[in-house]
Amino acid sequence: MASDLTVGTLYQFKVSATNFNGPSELSEALSVHACVLSGPASAPERVTGDRTSISLAWRAPADDGGCGISGYQLMRDQGLGPDDPITVEVDPADINDRPTLTEHKVTLTSSETGKPVRF
């Protein structure tokens, strides 16, 4: 167990096995940041919409867990439960290197109209 780590810092770990003949070669490195899961983002809010598209916005989590947010997934639910496979990946390039980003907006379009949808 590693302790006294600095939140958000990238650490590398390698392992060597030792027996009475001495230590083995080092393993490949594992690179990990010292952070935990972020808090939840806010619920999405409707910004604009019409019969075939909707723009949604949400706020970034208040607590990023010590590491910057690298992406979002927006899931659409038409009331079908786990049989509704529609997920929108937000391109990390849209949010990376923007440490003051507190809100993100995405516009979705669909040929399906008149159906209630939860996000």
Helices and strands as residue ranges (DSSP letters): E 10-13, E 18-19, E 22-23, E 30-33, E 45-49, E 53-59, E 72-75, G 81-83, E 87-90, G 92-94, E 103-109
